[in-house]
Amino acid sequence: MRRKFVLTLLLTAALAVSLSAAFKKGDVRVHTLANGLKILLVEDHNIPNVALYTYFRVGSRNERPGLTGVSHFIEHMMFNGTPKIGPGEFDRRMEFQGGRNNAFTSDDMTGYTDWFPAAALEAMIAMEADRIQGLAFVPEVFESERGVIASERRMAVENNNDAILGENVRATAIMAHPYHWNVIGWMSDIQSWRRDEVMAYYRTYYAPNNAVLIVVGDFDPAPTLNLIRKYYGPIPAYPPPPPVSTVEPPQMGIKSVLVRKAAQAPSFQVVWHAPSAKDPDYLPLSILAKPLLEGESSRLYRRLVREEQLAIRIRGGVQETIDPLLFMIDVKPRPGADLDRIDRVIEEELAKIKAEGITPKEFEKALNIVRSDFYMELQTIAGKAGQLGGAELLYDDFGKLFTVMDDYAAVKIERIKEVALKYFQENNKTIGKLIPEGGAK
């Protein structure tokens, strides 16, 4: 095992040196059209393919009560036709060109991801430009997709005990900010969205001045930029969307959630309010999560899974978000496990970190995990496009991508103890338990 670990470190170091030399900020050509569309172009001729990513500054953070889940719904509708391209035709045309696509909606953004042979570049630019401006919202399709989303919520949340607990914990911990609800939205909102309101939301956020287009791969920048101007240039800009101004007030005492429902085993989750991605405390907390939660050598895995055999899985950490969200520890207990004991074990391990910090070995291993994850993602054109887009939307600066590893390296080990003391406080904590119906507390 020791030899394998050392080999992994050496490979990660070699990959880091190789990628840092091969992929630099100066490789990114930046353009902005008159309508506000920001364009990032990166040539990469290793394979004859292109990654075309479109990121919009809209996620569940931008919603309001009554329209929760609508960002995710529009993501689905983007594959359901325009006056030029019928429902399902986007996928069929892309597959005919030899390409694939996907999409995602998060708390802070919505992304559309295309990978295809270089020869299909103009066709894909034309189709993406078409659906940014001309989504059809055909009433019959609208209602059909509403049913799909409702079914997705039932399967992913309401019939998933861990997810239903997580939704309740999040909604209890986050009181005022739109992070209060999950990306999927509330079922009552899904069932009552009005077509005119959804179309207005689409027009507000699916505007070129609210988007970033990233092209990475085997292309010639000058003609590619001309194609983008041809298809995207005529799309008008819209007034900037309203800002998200709500700030979550400080929590003033421990909160608890108890859910009772039919289940084979209990569920357990605990969260603390955490900083945004831009906050100086974010990186130390991100590092702390590794020795605490990640892998079989982590502190909580050893205690809860191996030694006390209270759980079968541990996961969590701090999420990279525009506004402050949560540091989460999610435990899958064994049937009949003492949930209060799980909570005590977590507090014991956190108390050790607050008193002593983490060891130099844990610190270096955590940084190696961060580096490995980061550089592995940048090996592909899709990974480069995704990382550029994420950095641009989270930090308003894609250049953050080229300094973040230096920022991690600058974190001192003493900062781990500092952030543990600051955030893992009782008044900052929300604890959630799901008890199988009829079971003991």
C-alpha positions in Angstrom: 0.0 0.0 0.0 2.8 2.4 0.9 4.5 1.8 -2.6 1.2 2.4 -4.3 0.6 5.7 -2.4 4.1 7.0 -3.2 3.6 6.0 -6.9 0.3 8.0 -6.9 2.1 11.0 -5.5 4.8 10.8 -8.1 2.3 10.5 -10.9 0.2 13.4 -9.6 3.3 15.6 -9.4 4.4 14.7 -12.9 0.9 15.3 -14.2 0.8 18.7 -12.4 4.0 19.8 -13.9 3.0 18.6 -17.4 -0.4 20.3 -17.3 0.8 23.5 -15.8 3.3 23.8 -18.6 0.8 22.8 -21.3 -2.3 24.8 -20.2 -1.8 28.4 -19.2 -4.0 31.4 -18.8 -2.4 32.9 -21.9 -3.8 29.9 -23.9 -7.4 31.3 -23.3 -8.5 33.7 -26.0 -11.2 36.0 -24.5 -13.8 37.8 -26.6 -17.1 39.6 -25.7 -19.8 40.2 -28.3 -21.7 43.5 -28.5 -24.7 41.7 -26.9 -22.6 40.8 -23.8 -21.8 37.1 -24.6 -18.4 36.2 -23.1 -16.4 33.7 -25.2 -13.5 31.6 -24.0 -11.5 29.8 -26.8 -8.8 27.3 -26.1 -7.0 25.4 -28.9 -6.2 21.7 -28.1 -5.2 19.6 -31.1 -4.5 16.4 -29.3 -7.6 14.8 -30.7 -9.9 15.9 -33.5 -12.8 16.8 -31.2 -14.4 19.9 -29.7 -16.0 20.6 -26.3 -18.6 23.3 -26.6 -19.9 24.4 -23.2 -22.5 27.1 -22.5 -22.9 28.2 -18.9 -25.8 30.5 -17.7 -25.8 32.5 -14.5 -28.9 31.0 -13.2 -29.7 28.2 -10.7 -32.0 27.6 -7.8 -30.4 30.5 -6.0 -32.2 32.8 -8.5 -35.7 31.4 -7.9 -38.4 32.5 -5.5 -41.2 30.7 -3.7 -43.8 29.6 -6.2 -41.1 29.1 -8.9 -38.7 26.8 -7.1 -37.3 24.1 -9.4 -37.9 26.2 -12.5 -34.2 26.5 -13.4 -34.0 22.7 -13.6 -37.2 22.5 -15.5 -35.9 24.9 -18.2 -32.8 22.8 -18.5 -35.1 19.9 -19.5 -37.2 22.1 -21.8 -34.0 23.1 -23.7 -34.1 19.7 -25.3 -37.7 19.9 -26.2 -37.7 22.0 -29.3 -37.7 25.5 -30.9 -39.6 26.7 -34.0 -36.6 25.5 -36.1 -35.7 22.3 -34.3 -38.5 19.9 -33.1 -38.6 18.1 -29.7 -35.9 15.5 -29.4 -34.3 16.7 -32.7 -31.4 18.4 -30.9 -30.1 15.0 -29.7 -30.8 13.2 -32.9 -28.9 15.8 -35.0 -26.0 15.7 -32.6 -25.8 11.9 -32.5 -25.9 11.9 -36.3 -22.8 14.2 -36.2 -21.1 11.7 -33.9 -21.4 13.8 -30.8 -22.9 13.6 -27.3 -24.3 16.1 -24.8 -25.5 16.5 -21.3 -26.7 19.3 -19.0 -26.8 20.2 -15.3 -28.5 22.6 -13.0 -26.9 23.6 -9.6 -27.6 26.1 -6.9 -25.7 28.7 -8.8 -25.6 27.9 -12.5 -27.0 25.9 -15.4 -24.6 24.3 -18.0 -25.0 22.7 -21.4 -22.2 20.4 -22.4 -21.5 19.2 -26.0 -18.7 16.9 -27.3 -18.4 16.2 -31.0 -16.0 15.8 -33.9 -14.4 19.0 -35.1 -16.3 18.8 -38.4 -19.6 19.4 -36.6 -18.6 22.7 -35.0 -20.8 25.0 -37.1 -23.8 22.8 -36.8 -23.5 22.7 -33.0 -22.9 26.4 -32.7 -26.0 27.0 -34.8 -28.2 24.7 -32.7 -27.0 26.1 -29.4 -27.5 29.7 -30.6 -31.0 28.7 -31.7 -32.2 27.4 -28.4 -30.8 30.3 -26.4 -33.3 32.5 -28.1 -36.2 30.4 -29.4 -37.3 27.8 -26.9 -40.9 26.8 -28.0 -42.6 26.0 -24.7 -45.3 24.1 -26.6 -48.2 23.7 -24.1 -48.5 19.9 -24.6 -44.7 19.4 -24.2 -44.6 21.8 -21.2 -47.2 19.6 -19.4 -45.4 16.4 -20.4 -42.1 17.6 -19.0 -43.8 18.9 -15.8 -44.8 15.3 -15.3 -41.2 14.1 -15.9 -39.9 16.5 -13.3 -42.6 15.5 -10.8 -41.7 11.9 -11.3 -38.0 12.7 -10.9 -38.7 14.4 -7.6 -40.7 11.5 -6.3 -38.0 9.0 -7.2 -35.0 11.1 -6.2 -36.3 12.7 -3.0 -39.7 11.5 -1.8 -38.8 7.8 -2.2 -35.2 8.2 -1.0 -35.0 8.4 2.8 -31.5 9.9 2.8 -32.6 12.6 0.4 -35.8 13.5 2.2 -33.8 13.9 5.4 -31.2 16.0 3.6 -33.9 18.2 2.2 -35.4 18.8 5.6 -32.0 19.5 7.2 -31.1 22.0 4.5 -34.5 23.8 4.7 -34.1 24.0 8.5 -30.5 25.2 8.5 -31.0 27.8 5.7 -33.8 30.0 6.8 -33.9 33.0 4.6 -31.6 32.6 1.6 -32.8 30.8 -1.6 -30.4 28.0 -0.8 -33.3 27.0 1.5 -34.7 24.7 -1.2 -33.0 22.0 -3.4 -32.5 22.4 -7.1 -35.4 20.1 -7.8 -37.9 22.5 -6.1 -41.0 21.8 -4.0 -43.7 19.5 -5.4 -46.5 22.0 -5.0 -44.5 24.5 -7.1 -43.7 21.9 -9.8 -47.4 21.1 -10.0 -48.5 24.8 -10.3 -45.8 26.5 -12.5 -47.6 28.8 -15.0 -46.3 28.7 -18.6 -46.2 32.5 -18.9 -44.1 32.8 -15.7 -41.7 30.1 -16.8 -41.3 31.8 -20.2 -40.6 35.2 -18.5 -37.9 33.5 -16.3 -36.3 32.0 -19.4 -36.2 35.3 -21.2 -34.7 37.0 -18.1 -31.8 34.5 -17.6 -31.2 32.9 -21.0 -29.7 36.0 -22.5 -26.3 36.4 -24.1 -25.2 38.9 -21.5 -26.0 36.3 -18.8 -24.0 33.5 -20.4 -20.4 32.3 -21.1 -19.6 30.2 -24.1 -16.5 28.0 -23.8 -14.9 26.2 -26.8 -12.0 23.9 -26.2 -10.5 21.5 -28.8 -9.4 21.1 -32.4 -10.5 24.3 -34.1 -9.1 27.4 -35.7 -9.9 30.4 -33.5 -10.5 33.1 -36.2 -13.1 31.2 -38.2 -14.7 29.8 -35.1 -15.1 33.3 -33.7 -16.7 34.4 -37.0 -19.1 31.5 -36.7 -20.0 32.5 -33.1 -20.6 36.1 -34.3 -22.7 34.9 -37.2 -25.1 32.8 -35.0 -24.9 34.6 -31.6 -24.4 38.2 -32.7 -28.0 38.9 -33.7 -29.4 37.7 -30.4 -30.4 40.8 -28.4 -29.2 41.4 -24.9 -31.7 41.7 -22.1 -31.8 43.8 -18.9 -29.5 42.3 -16.3 -31.4 39.9 -14.0 -32.2 41.1 -10.5 -29.4 40.4 -8.0 -29.7 38.0 -5.1 -29.6 40.3 -2.1 -30.8 38.1 0.8 -28.1 37.3 3.3 -28.7 34.4 5.7 -28.8 35.7 9.3 -26.5 34.1 11.9 -27.9 31.0 13.5 -28.5 31.5 17.2 -28.7 28.0 18.6 -28.6 24.4 17.6 -31.4 23.1 15.4 -32.6 19.6 15.1 -34.8 17.7 12.6 -36.5 14.4 13.4 -38.2 12.5 10.5 -40.2 9.4 11.1 -41.1 7.2 8.2 -41.0 3.7 6.8 -37.4 2.7 6.3 -35.1 -0.3 6.5 -32.4 1.7 8.3 -32.0 5.1 9.9 -30.4 8.1 8.3 -28.2 10.7 9.9 -26.9 14.1 8.7 -25.3 17.1 10.5 -24.5 20.5 9.0 -22.8 23.7 10.0 -23.0 27.1 8.2 -20.0 27.5 6.0 -18.4 30.2 3.9 -18.7 31.0 0.2 -16.1 29.9 -2.3 -14.6 33.4 -2.3 -14.2 33.5 1.4 -10.6 33.1 2.7 -11.9 30.3 5.1 -13.2 28.2 2.2 -9.9 26.6 1.2 -8.9 25.6 4.8 -12.3 24.0 5.3 -12.0 22.2 2.0 -8.6 20.8 3.1 -10.0 19.8 6.6 -12.8 17.7 4.9 -10.2 15.3 3.4 -8.7 13.8 6.6 -12.1 14.0 8.4 -14.3 12.4 5.7 -12.5 11.2 2.6 -11.4 7.6 2.2 -11.0 4.6 4.5 -8.1 6.2 6.3 -10.2 9.3 7.3 -10.9 9.9 11.0 -14.7 9.4 10.8 -14.5 6.3 8.6 -12.1 4.7 11.1 -14.2 5.5 14.1 -17.8 5.0 12.7 -17.3 2.2 10.2 -14.3 0.2 11.3 -14.0 0.6 15.1 -17.5 1.1 16.4 -19.3 -0.4 13.4 -22.1 2.2 13.6 -22.2 3.1 9.9 -21.6 1.7 6.4 -20.8 5.0 4.7 -19.4 8.5 5.4 -19.4 11.4 3.0 -19.7 15.2 3.0 -17.6 18.4 2.9 -18.1 22.0 1.9 -19.7 22.9 -1.4 -18.1 25.6 -3.7 -20.9 28.2 -4.0 -21.4 31.9 -4.7 -23.1 32.5 -1.3 -22.4 30.8 2.0 -23.9 27.4 2.2 -23.1 24.4 4.5 -20.4 22.0 5.6 -22.2 18.6 5.7 -21.5 15.3 7.2 -23.8 12.5 5.9 -23.7 9.2 7.6 -25.5 6.0 6.5 -26.0 4.2 9.8 -26.3 0.4 10.2 -29.8 -0.8 11.1 -30.4 -0.2 14.8 -27.3 2.0 15.2 -27.3 4.5 18.1 -27.7 7.9 16.3 -26.8 9.9 19.4 -23.5 7.9 19.6 -22.8 8.8 16.0 -23.3 12.5 16.9 -21.0 12.1 19.9 -18.2 10.4 17.8 -18.3 13.2 15.3 -18.1 15.8 18.0 -15.2 14.0 19.6 -13.2 14.0 16.4 -14.0 17.6 15.7 -13.0 18.5 19.3 -9.6 16.9 18.6 -9.1 19.0 15.5 -10.2 22.1 17.3 -7.7 21.4 20.1 -4.8 20.0 18.0 -5.4 20.7 14.3 -4.5 17.9 11.9 -1.1 16.2 11.5 1.4 17.3 8.9 0.9 13.9 7.2 -2.9 14.4 7.0 -2.3 17.9 5.7 0.1 16.8 3.0 -2.2 13.9 2.0 -5.2 16.3 1.8 -3.3 18.6 -0.5 -2.2 15.7 -2.7 -5.9 14.6 -3.0 -6.8 18.2 -4.0 -4.1 18.4 -6.6 -4.8 14.9 -8.0 -8.5 15.7 -8.4 -7.8 19.1 -10.0 -5.2 18.0 -12.5 -7.0 14.8 -13.5 -10.0 16.9 -14.5 -7.8 19.1 -16.7 -6.6 16.1 -18.8 -9.5 16.3 -21.2 -11.0 19.0 -23.4 -14.3 18.5 -21.5 -12.6 18.9 -18.2 -10.9 22.1 -19.3 -14.1 23.6 -20.6 -16.0 22.7 -17.4 -13.4 24.1 -15.1 -13.1 27.3 -17.1 -16.8 27.8 -17.1 -17.2 27.0 -13.4 -14.4 29.4 -12.4 -15.9 32.2 -14.5 -19.3 31.9 -12.9 -18.3 31.3 -9.3 -15.5 33.9 -9.2 -16.4 36.2 -12.1 -12.9 35.3 -13.4 -11.8 32.2 -15.3 -8.3 33.2 -14.3 -8.9 31.8 -10.9 -8.4 28.4 -12.4 -4.7 29.1 -13.0 -4.1 30.3 -9.4 -6.2 28.1 -7.2 -3.5 25.4 -6.7 -1.1 28.2 -5.6 -3.8 29.4 -3.2 -4.2 25.9 -1.7 -0.4 25.6 -1.4 -0.3 28.9 0.5 -2.7 27.7 3.2 -0.8 27.1 6.5 -1.6 24.0 8.6 -2.5 26.3 11.5 -5.5 27.6 9.5 -7.2 24.2 9.8 -7.5 24.5 13.5 -8.7 28.1 13.2 -11.5 27.3 10.8 -12.6 24.3 12.9 -12.9 26.5 16.0 -14.8 29.1 14.0 -17.4 27.0 12.2 -17.9 23.8 14.2 -19.8 25.5 17.0 -23.1 24.3 18.6 -24.9 27.5 17.7 -23.9 27.0 14.0 -25.1 23.3 13.9 -28.2 21.6 12.6 -28.6 17.9 13.2 -31.0 15.6 11.4 -32.2 12.0 12.2 -34.5 9.8 10.2 -36.0 7.1 12.4 -37.6 4.0 10.9 -41.3 4.1 11.8 -41.8 2.3 15.0 -38.1 2.4 15.9 -36.4 3.7 19.0 -34.8 7.1 19.2 
